[in-house]
């Protein structure tokens, strides 16, 4: 006990600050008035127009690896329902997202007796619970130990959202500091560690392999990947990354061989599938990673999966020969230290480089009308233009997403963040704002489709007010490229609700940016040398760039489905992307595959 009485909202803010939180992204509301008053005195508070944008920005702030931590503050009712998409995205990507919500006074809670008693009341705890590691309504103050335990659940052992809903009277309650800080905070949860015998077993598999491959997922931290570079260079182990692990390895690294995925690089897919030992480290090996035809994932090889979540290891797909529930960061250097690969691995690396040379990232099968950009070539040009200091935010869905993650050539030091598990449109701008705030002074590069940008374009006001050095590239193809492609391929081009000709409407993008006093231009031929572009690109202020892409642009390579003898649909395995390769080329690059 002590004689110091303090408002509970003030004390909670102190605890958050002690836990490393520096930024609060919020939309103001009456049911969070005490919390907001407490937070404004200790943290950088950034108001957003819409709660979903505030949630996405917090996720990307933390995922991009900048200094400090961010959380989201939303009011009761619509504040919670609006932020649910961001909570869902962070849940699927296994990322930290702390959301503090307001609620009506504890005496006004309906408690299921009626639909609603308090104004704006909705049961936020039960709404958010299925997509959170913890979802709690605080009807009375809890102490620092319990509060810290709840918050830190979002960071370990497998990250995910935490939603804490504060009743209004609890926020404003006078509490005794000494009473609520008397219990010691529990030490951090220890992550499971692979035994020495398990590490040795995996290392032995790699030593004996003729065609080994290491696949780094988002579960491997940037810090661990950077620390492992000397070991990777000395042992010469070929390495790939998942989309979430894209920025763990420099694209120019001599032992880097790409990003396999359902929408991945054809060369990377073939190389991965040709491996005789695959060690998948810090990746859950979901269907987007393995392909829907997961039965043919690495068909002739031994698959080792290392993941922090036993449920992912035991989900039944793909086939896994050795599953280890362990911390990937801890295991990575232990695998590499003392690794002695066999002489055949040199031939394997030569083969892999040959495949990359024979299968360019910009597939010649793609077609577009005159006057439009080839999006693959354009992304290659953009990635060459970016420096290692740039923060890069590809779109989260559609053609802008798949083209970027197939094609972009990353440089070590570039934080690259996307959110493709939920594959929701509208993530790019909000995420880029969060990443830009996490890395003050660094240029942030956003690649977003026009359909995705339109869903949260109101947040340009946040870009303008904060003068963020954000360069927004809008891939303008008059609609939803992926939906248009689906309707073309499966329904004979009977388009509905997918573009401007079927009812969608988009603004004049140049005028839209001008409304926020942000300069913008449309890119044309020779754009990288255009003085207008160079001036905006090199400026420390925000800018917009419209990239004209043919609405009928084709997007190859991709995994196609085929009709089986029984009439059902079956996806091709990762190594058989469309269009089919010529016979001579196929013989060369598929030599290790059935």
Phi and psi in degrees as a GROMACS rama.xvg file:
@    title "Ramachandran Plot"
@    xaxis  label "Phi"
@    yaxis  label "Psi"
@TYPE xy
-144.187  173.028  UNK-2
-92.2697  1.20027  UNK-3
-89.559  116.685  UNK-4
-106.249  134.084  UNK-5
-140.918  151.4  UNK-6
-66.1711  137.218  UNK-7
-59.1394  -39.8133  UNK-8
-59.7231  -36.8998  UNK-9
-66.2161  -41.2015  UNK-10
-67.6243  -42.1298  UNK-11
-58.7308  -41.5293  UNK-12
-62.6273  -40.1551  UNK-13
-60.9689  -43.7379  UNK-14
-63.0746  -40.6936  UNK-15
-62.2349  -41.2819  UNK-16
-62.4235  -40.4576  UNK-17
-64.0507  -28.5041  UNK-18
-83.9783  2.0412  UNK-19
100.261  4.6564  UNK-20
-76.9211  132.373  UNK-21
-122.81  -20.7876  UNK-22
-129.413  141.015  UNK-23
-123.445  121.651  UNK-24
-103.893  125.664  UNK-25
-148.889  163.64  UNK-26
-124.664  121.863  UNK-27
-66.2436  151.336  UNK-28
-165.45  156.028  UNK-29
-61.3177  -33.4323  UNK-30
-82.0524  4.21497  UNK-31
-124.444  19.908  UNK-32
-62.1078  -38.3744  UNK-33
-70.7165  -41.9721  UNK-34
-62.0593  -45.7764  UNK-35
-64.1864  -37.3921  UNK-36
-64.7216  -36.1149  UNK-37
-71.7949  -42.3427  UNK-38
-68.2596  -38.0694  UNK-39
-61.103  -23.2445  UNK-40
-82.4631  -14.5374  UNK-41
-126.435  -15.365  UNK-42
-133.604  165.504  UNK-43
-78.9142  116.087  UNK-44
-104.132  123.079  UNK-45
-115.545  111.658  UNK-46
-77.2231  137.959  UNK-47
-112.802  163.092  UNK-48
-78.6001  -35.8243  UNK-49
-134.237  142.61  UNK-50
-63.1518  -35.156  UNK-51
-62.6317  -36.413  UNK-52
-66.7627  -39.0022  UNK-53
-63.2821  -39.1985  UNK-54
-67.6848  -45.7864  UNK-55
-62.053  -41.1324  UNK-56
-61.558  -39.1186  UNK-57
-64.2  -44.4143  UNK-58
-57.4833  -48.1695  UNK-59
-72.2069  -33.1856  UNK-60
-54.6298  -49.8272  UNK-61
-74.471  -38.6922  UNK-62
-71.2996  -23.342  UNK-63
-81.8559  -7.05349  UNK-64
78.2889  26.8581  UNK-65
-80.7407  -169.943  UNK-66
-86.6472  143.199  UNK-67
84.7656  -177.459  UNK-68
-137.525  151.727  UNK-69
-122.912  147.455  UNK-70
-133.389  168.357  UNK-71
-113.766  138.732  UNK-72
-121.605  121.444  UNK-73
-131.585  154.519  UNK-74
-84.2081  178.646  UNK-75
-69.522  165.527  UNK-76
65.167  -112.27  UNK-77
-63.1473  -26.837  UNK-78
-59.3748  -44.6694  UNK-79
-70.3987  -47.0353  UNK-80
-64.4914  -33.9735  UNK-81
-68.3482  -32.4541  UNK-82
-85.7582  -3.16781  UNK-83
-63.2327  -33.1379  UNK-84
-62.2938  -41.6834  UNK-85
-64.6208  -39.3965  UNK-86
-62.7897  -42.7991  UNK-87
-62.6014  -41.4452  UNK-88
-64.6134  -43.9502  UNK-89
-66.2837  -33.5768  UNK-90
-62.626  -47.2901  UNK-91
-70.8858  -29.7201  UNK-92
-88.6961  -1.97137  UNK-93
56.6146  53.73  UNK-94
-122.823  151.636  UNK-95
-64.1957  132.254  UNK-96
-154.327  104.437  UNK-97
-93.2309  122.055  UNK-98
-119.052  119.126  UNK-99
-99.7242  130.324  UNK-100
-121.7  154.114  UNK-101
-88.1447  161.417  UNK-102
-151.367  158.979  UNK-103
-63.9384  170.617  UNK-104
-57.3681  147.877  UNK-105
-59.2232  -30.3981  UNK-106
-74.2421  -13.5243  UNK-107
-102.128  3.23322  UNK-108
-66.0062  136.174  UNK-109
-71.9674  -32.6567  UNK-110
54.3339  31.4622  UNK-111
81.5633  -6.11426  UNK-112
-71.5861  -38.1675  UNK-113
-135.45  170.321  UNK-114
-65.7486  -40.6285  UNK-115
-153.628  136.705  UNK-116
-117.634  -58.7886  UNK-117
-74.3029  153.915  UNK-118
-68.2341  130.956  UNK-119
68.7241  11.9941  UNK-120
-72.3059  131.188  UNK-121
-148.036  149.208  UNK-122
-76.2223  83.6058  UNK-123
-62.2738  -36.363  UNK-124
-57.8335  -48.7875  UNK-125
-74.6689  -29.8618  UNK-126
-64.5987  -44.2074  UNK-127
-83.6809  -22.5359  UNK-128
-52.0767  -43.8366  UNK-129
-63.9351  -17.5573  UNK-130
-115.968  21.6794  UNK-131
-133.901  150.748  UNK-132
-73.5701  -27.2293  UNK-133
-150.81  136.919  UNK-134
-139.53  111.482  UNK-135
-134.11  137.982  UNK-136
-99.7665  124.344  UNK-137
-93.481  104.739  UNK-138
-94.1189  -6.48627  UNK-139
-152.896  154.758  UNK-140
-61.4785  140.991  UNK-141
-110.35  159.201  UNK-142
-82.6674  173.768  UNK-143
-61.8287  -38.5111  UNK-144
-61.2166  -46.8077  UNK-145
-68.2588  -40.7245  UNK-146
-62.6003  -45.7248  UNK-147
-62.737  -41.0305  UNK-148
-60.4955  -42.38  UNK-149
-65.1316  -46.8677  UNK-150
-62.6813  -44.1613  UNK-151
-73.1576  -14.4354  UNK-152
-57.561  -29.7861  UNK-153
-70.9003  -11.092  UNK-154
-111.855  -13.6734  UNK-155
-161.681  153.24  UNK-156
-78.3893  -27.9212  UNK-157
-116.916  120.322  UNK-158
-63.3334  159.236  UNK-159
176.424  171.113  UNK-160
-68.4532  150.945  UNK-161
-129.743  130.264  UNK-162
-119.066  120.949  UNK-163
-119.201  118.378  UNK-164
-105.527  117.53  UNK-165
-102.372  120.722  UNK-166
-62.8276  147.522  UNK-167
-61.1254  -39.5381  UNK-168
-70.5023  -27.4079  UNK-169
-70.3192  -41.8563  UNK-170
-56.1157  -44.1201  UNK-171
-90.2348  1.56984  UNK-172
-68.2378  136.251  UNK-173
-76.2566  129.624  UNK-174
-130.418  160.215  UNK-175
-90.4204  114.889  UNK-176
-56.4542  -48.2323  UNK-177
-60.2106  -39.2292  UNK-178
-64.5615  -40.6062  UNK-179
-84.6495  -8.0553  UNK-180
-116.055  12.6694  UNK-181
-71.6428  -41.131  UNK-182
-76.6743  139.408  UNK-183
-70.7423  147.821  UNK-184
-75.5384  135.537  UNK-185
-65.3301  146.863  UNK-186
-66.2117  159.477  UNK-187
-58.1557  149.059  UNK-188
-66.9496  132.657  UNK-189
-80.9872  132.05  UNK-190
-78.9206  147.994  UNK-191
-62.8121  141.543  UNK-192
-121.397  132.346  UNK-193
-63.8263  139.568  UNK-194
-70.3692  164.246  UNK-195
-61.2202  -36.3803  UNK-196
-66.3413  -39.9052  UNK-197
-66.9098  -43.4697  UNK-198
-61.272  -40.7815  UNK-199
-64.82  -39.2328  UNK-200
-62.9911  -42.2861  UNK-201
-68.826  -42.1129  UNK-202
-62.1718  -37.4839  UNK-203
-65.397  -39.5698  UNK-204
-59.589  -42.0749  UNK-205
-67.8337  -40.8387  UNK-206
-61.8965  -34.8475  UNK-207
-88.5517  -9.39804  UNK-208
-74.6181  148.502  UNK-209
-94.2717  -26.2036  UNK-210
-135.882  67.9602  UNK-211
-80.345  154.222  UNK-212
-147.939  136.748  UNK-213
-108.566  123.472  UNK-214
-109.087  113.715  UNK-215
-94.1493  123.865  UNK-216
-102.118  -178.088  UNK-217
-66.0962  -14.525  UNK-218
-73.3507  -10.0439  UNK-219
-93.1087  121.274  UNK-220
-71.0673  158.239  UNK-221
-59.291  -39.4871  UNK-222
-64.0566  -42.7835  UNK-223
-67.6089  -39.8224  UNK-224
-64.8659  -41.2367  UNK-225
-64.2414  -43.0411  UNK-226
-64.6059  -27.5908  UNK-227
-84.0566  -7.54024  UNK-228
-54.4154  -47.8324  UNK-229
-60.7281  -38.5912  UNK-230
-67.3554  -41.6915  UNK-231
-62.0994  -41.5189  UNK-232
-65.6418  -39.1067  UNK-233
-73.4431  -33.3055  UNK-234
-91.9786  -20.6152  UNK-235
73.7908  24.4573  UNK-236
-73.0702  124.319  UNK-237
-62.1063  141.586  UNK-238
-136.692  145.412  UNK-239
-130.686  169.442  UNK-240
-131.116  154.438  UNK-241
-77.9604  176.838  UNK-242
-64.369  -38.5381  UNK-243
-74.39  -14.9171  UNK-244
-104.629  13.9016  UNK-245
-54.2318  -37.3006  UNK-246
-92.4832  16.0552  UNK-247
-84.3957  -17.2529  UNK-248
-137.82  141.435  UNK-249
-74.5505  136.215  UNK-250
-63.9658  -20.6453  UNK-251
-88.6676  -0.829058  UNK-252
-60.8551  131.354  UNK-253
-64.0727  -18.0704  UNK-254
-106.937  12.7078  UNK-255
-95.671  131.99  UNK-256
-128.228  24.7144  UNK-257
106.693  -169.522  UNK-258
-125.724  98.6159  UNK-259
-75.7388  149.468  UNK-260
179.323  162.84  UNK-261
-54.4612  -39.8154  UNK-262
-105.73  34.0132  UNK-263
-87.7448  -170.797  UNK-264
-76.7962  132.416  UNK-265
-58.7324  -42.7985  UNK-266
-61.5574  -44.9155  UNK-267
-63.8378  -40.0366  UNK-268
-61.6513  -43.9087  UNK-269
-66.8553  -42.7503  UNK-270
-63.3096  -46.9704  UNK-271
-57.7039  -47.6045  UNK-272
-65.6253  -21.6441  UNK-273
-85.9928  -7.95015  UNK-274
-66.3433  149.359  UNK-275
-101.256  -13.8827  UNK-276
-141.554  122.899  UNK-277
-117.036  124.94  UNK-278
-107.918  107.821  UNK-279
-96.3214  107.889  UNK-280
-109.922  116.515  UNK-281
72.6267  33.0631  UNK-282
-137.414  140.449  UNK-283
-81.8572  -5.54403  UNK-284
53.1072  56.879  UNK-285
-75.4118  177.402  UNK-286
-63.4366  -32.481  UNK-287
-66.4927  -28.9542  UNK-288
-80.9887  -39.0502  UNK-289
-95.8758  -15.9928  UNK-290
89.0428  154.351  UNK-291
-66.8334  -27.0154  UNK-292
-87.8166  63.9878  UNK-293
-68.7374  -16.0733  UNK-294
-63.2973  -22.3491  UNK-295
-108.123  25.7407  UNK-296
-77.2263  123.461  UNK-297
45.1065  65.1357  UNK-298
-62.9432  -29.8723  UNK-299
-110.698  18.7327  UNK-300
-125.93  166.933  UNK-301
-88.9282  129.972  UNK-302
-108.985  123.521  UNK-303
-111.642  126.34  UNK-304
-118.458  129.322  UNK-305
-119.178  116.171  UNK-306
-144.739  154.069  UNK-307
-81.0163  -15.0062  UNK-308
-110.863  113.937  UNK-309
-61.1007  -26.6235  UNK-310
-64.4822  -37.1484  UNK-311
-68.9936  -34.6687  UNK-312
-70.4268  -27.1649  UNK-313
-107.698  14.7762  UNK-314
-73.8457  -15.1489  UNK-315
99.7022  -5.13896  UNK-316
-148.626  139.176  UNK-317
-77.7964  -173.158  UNK-318
-64.1122  127.844  UNK-319
-124.241  125.373  UNK-320
-86.5751  -30.1503  UNK-321
-141.767  117.075  UNK-322
-113.12  127.71  UNK-323
-123.184  121.852  UNK-324
-88.1736  98.8125  UNK-325
-157.23  160.07  UNK-326
-72.6617  118.493  UNK-327
-64.7193  -38.484  UNK-328
-61.7547  -38.3531  UNK-329
-70.5201  -38.3302  UNK-330
-78.0537  -31.3255  UNK-331
-54.1668  -55.6135  UNK-332
-66.0357  -28.9848  UNK-333
-70.1632  -29.4931  UNK-334
-71.3002  -40.1194  UNK-335
-82.2375  -30.9739  UNK-336
-69.169  115.429  UNK-337
88.5065  4.84108  UNK-338
-67.344  130.837  UNK-339
-129.442  90.8858  UNK-340
-72.6793  151.192  UNK-341
-74.5746  165.993  UNK-342
-64.1788  -24.864  UNK-343
-67.3392  -17.9871  UNK-344
-66.2069  -29.412  UNK-345
-61.2168  -41.8977  UNK-346
-65.8263  -35.5637  UNK-347
-63.4821  -44.0938  UNK-348
-65.3028  -37.8936  UNK-349
-63.1582  -42.7361  UNK-350
-60.4392  -45.5637  UNK-351
-61.2875  -41.4746  UNK-352
-66.1103  -34.8952  UNK-353
-65.0493  -41.9138  UNK-354
-61.4053  -42.933  UNK-355
-63.189  -39.81  UNK-356
-67.9093  -34.8682  UNK-357
-80.2822  -20.9446  UNK-358
-122.311  86.7131  UNK-359
-64.2832  152.809  UNK-360
-67.0201  -31.4459  UNK-361
-94.8963  99.6169  UNK-362
-69.7988  127.78  UNK-363
-64.5633  -11.6489  UNK-364
-73.4348  -16.6179  UNK-365
-72.693  145.102  UNK-366
-131.748  147.378  UNK-367
-154.813  156.965  UNK-368
-73.7038  158.731  UNK-369
-62.9367  142.996  UNK-370
95.3074  -6.037  UNK-371
-110.369  158.522  UNK-372
-78.4154  145.331  UNK-373
-81.7699  114.558  UNK-374
-62.3215  -30.6496  UNK-375
-69.2387  -47.7967  UNK-376
-61.8562  -39.2518  UNK-377
-63.7867  -43.4195  UNK-378
-64.5419  -37.7602  UNK-379
-61.7731  -40.5103  UNK-380
-66.6418  -40.7714  UNK-381
-65.413  -42.8094  UNK-382
-65.6091  -32.9878  UNK-383
-67.3741  -30.7681  UNK-384
-76.6949  -30.1765  UNK-385
-70.8258  147.699  UNK-386
-101.528  171.19  UNK-387
-65.5637  -16.6627  UNK-388
-86.0378  -11.2447  UNK-389
-75.6764  146.669  UNK-390
-99.9918  128.987  UNK-391
-118.575  127.138  UNK-392
-123.762  96.3862  UNK-393
-73.6509  158.445  UNK-394
-59.48  165.114  UNK-395
-100.42  -6.21546  UNK-396
-160.228  167.366  UNK-397
75.9551  -170.69  UNK-398
-62.0039  -37.1627  UNK-399
-62.4136  -32.4573  UNK-400
-73.3309  -54.4654  UNK-401
-67.027  -39.5704  UNK-402
-64.1782  -45.0291  UNK-403
-60.1412  -46.098  UNK-404
-81.5681  -16.9127  UNK-405
-75.8193  -33.4722  UNK-406
-114.674  -33.6533  UNK-407
-59.0661  133.035  UNK-408
-102.313  100.376  UNK-409
-75.9849  150.087  UNK-410
-111.745  141.717  UNK-411
-60.329  131.604  UNK-412
106.634  -15.4653  UNK-413
-83.6987  111.854  UNK-414
-67.3072  127.583  UNK-415
-126.812  120.882  UNK-416
-131.483  133.759  UNK-417
-142.591  168.247  UNK-418
-135.767  92.0965  UNK-419
-109.934  -3.93001  UNK-420
-64.9247  -48.3509  UNK-421
-78.5812  -27.7853  UNK-422
53.4242  42.9693  UNK-423
-88.1471  138.173  UNK-424
-68.5973  155.174  UNK-425
95.7021  0.827597  UNK-426
-77.9669  -32.8309  UNK-427
-57.2126  -56.0678  UNK-428
-63.2738  -45.5425  UNK-429
-62.5685  -44.4253  UNK-430
-64.2467  -39.1939  UNK-431
-64.5031  -36.1496  UNK-432
-62.561  -46.5223  UNK-433
-60.8008  -44.1025  UNK-434
-65.7144  -39.1693  UNK-435
-64.2862  -39.3544  UNK-436
-69.2089  -27.4756  UNK-437
-76.4278  -20.9624  UNK-438
-128.156  67.3157  UNK-439
-57.6895  134.882  UNK-440
88.7684  -14.6294  UNK-441
-91.5582  138.864  UNK-442
-66.0549  132.79  UNK-443
-113.129  129.294  UNK-444
-112.224  116.669  UNK-445
-105.649  130.027  UNK-446
-115.153  113.439  UNK-447
-141.781  144.143  UNK-448
-75.2055  159.457  UNK-449
-63.472  -36.8395  UNK-450
-64.4017  -42.8105  UNK-451
-68.5178  -41.3847  UNK-452
-63.1735  -36.3733  UNK-453
-64.2884  -25.0322  UNK-454
-73.3924  -23.3473  UNK-455
-135.563  30.6172  UNK-456
-62.9194  -18.3093  UNK-457
-61.7569  -22.2877  UNK-458
-77.0564  -1.42455  UNK-459
-57.3698  -25.5981  UNK-460
-62.0694  -35.7694  UNK-461
-69.3192  -38.9817  UNK-462
-60.5422  -45.7359  UNK-463
-68.5778  -47.8298  UNK-464
-62.0988  -37.697  UNK-465
-91.8016  0.325067  UNK-466
48.5947  47.2481  UNK-467
-71.7016  140.518  UNK-468
-77.6512  58.9428  UNK-469
-102.665  123.826  UNK-470
-104.946  109.217  UNK-471
-96.3945  112.757  UNK-472
-101.297  114.364  UNK-473
-101.377  113.363  UNK-474
-77.9477  101.694  UNK-475
-97.8268  102.401  UNK-476
-123.547  21.2241  UNK-477
65.3684  30.437  UNK-478
156.888  -153.213  UNK-479
-101.387  100.389  UNK-480
-61.2472  -42.7388  UNK-481
-68.3578  -38.2838  UNK-482
-68.6308  -41.2966  UNK-483
-59.7218  -42.6964  UNK-484
-62.8031  -42.5241  UNK-485
-62.5192  -44.291  UNK-486
-69.3666  -29.0058  UNK-487
-71.4616  -45.0515  UNK-488
-77.2428  -34.464  UNK-489
-106.266  -18.222  UNK-490
-129.644  24.1301  UNK-491
65.1631  26.445  UNK-492
76.492  19.6106  UNK-493
-81.6543  84.7762  UNK-494
-75.6472  143.707  UNK-495
-149.608  124.406  UNK-496
59.9373  29.6255  UNK-497
-119.398  -8.07802  UNK-498
-158.648  -178.674  UNK-499
-65.7889  -25.8671  UNK-500
-77.6712  -14.1595  UNK-501
-119.696  28.2304  UNK-502
111.975  -13.5851  UNK-503
-75.1174  149.105  UNK-504
-128.46  137.598  UNK-505
-129.529  151.305  UNK-506
-76.9476  169.32  UNK-507
-72.9623  110.281  UNK-508
-63.0739  -37.596  UNK-509
-63.0834  -43.1407  UNK-510
-67.6373  -35.1058  UNK-511
-61.1918  -49.1195  UNK-512
-61.3561  -38.6831  UNK-513
-62.4648  -32.7369  UNK-514
-62.8432  -25.3636  UNK-515
-100.883  11.0708  UNK-516
60.309  38.1407  UNK-517
-113.292  122.836  UNK-518
-67.6292  146.115  UNK-519
-151.957  148.995  UNK-520
-139.259  159.663  UNK-521
-93.4707  133.906  UNK-522
-78.5642  147.972  UNK-523
-137.331  -170.963  UNK-524
-57.5818  137.253  UNK-525
70.3031  29.1853  UNK-526
-61.7522  -32.862  UNK-527
-66.6724  -22.3797  UNK-528
-104.397  0.874525  UNK-529
-66.4676  122.514  UNK-530
-57.324  -33.6962  UNK-531
-65.8739  -42.0672  UNK-532
-65.4204  -46.5093  UNK-533
-59.7043  -38.4763  UNK-534
-64.1302  -46.3793  UNK-535
-69.6056  -38.2032  UNK-536
-63.4494  -41.5884  UNK-537
-88.3138  -6.6595  UNK-538
-70.3313  153.35  UNK-539
-86.9311  7.39165  UNK-540
-104.508  166.55  UNK-541
-70.3777  156.151  UNK-542
-155.839  154.472  UNK-543
-118.291  144.405  UNK-544
-136.265  124.57  UNK-545
-97.5158  125.134  UNK-546
-109.153  104.304  UNK-547
-73.0524  118.917  UNK-548
-122.924  137.024  UNK-549
-57.5199  126.144  UNK-550
-57.2542  -25.5063  UNK-551
-99.8857  17.3954  UNK-552
-54.0958  136.258  UNK-553
-89.4194  152.977  UNK-554
-127.423  91.9303  UNK-555
-124.361  150.391  UNK-556
-84.2426  161.559  UNK-557
-154.693  162.193  UNK-558
-83.7424  122  UNK-559
-103.755  162.995  UNK-560
-106.902  155.85  UNK-561
-131.134  156.167  UNK-562
-87.087  125.466  UNK-563
-82.3958  175.261  UNK-564
-61.2088  -27.6494  UNK-565
-84.0212  -5.55016  UNK-566
94.5065  -3.45289  UNK-567
-84.4601  167.665  UNK-568
-95.8317  138.184  UNK-569
-136.992  132.198  UNK-570
-79.2193  147.903  UNK-571
-71.1609  154.498  UNK-572
-70.3495  168.856  UNK-573
-54.7464  -36.1848  UNK-574
-81.4776  -4.67776  UNK-575
-115.395  72.0522  UNK-576
-83.9855  159.798  UNK-577
-97.3114  148.135  UNK-578
-74.621  160.231  UNK-579
-60.9395  146.927  UNK-580
-77.6296  154.075  UNK-581
-62.5847  155.723  UNK-582
-58.541  -46.3813  UNK-583
-65.3147  -42.4945  UNK-584
-66.1415  -40.9091  UNK-585
-62.259  -41.2271  UNK-586
-59.7887  -38.2554  UNK-587
-71.3471  -50.9736  UNK-588
-86.6879  -19.575  UNK-589
-103.433  23.902  UNK-590
-62.9136  -24.5936  UNK-591
-98.412  7.73351  UNK-592
-120.542  151.721  UNK-593
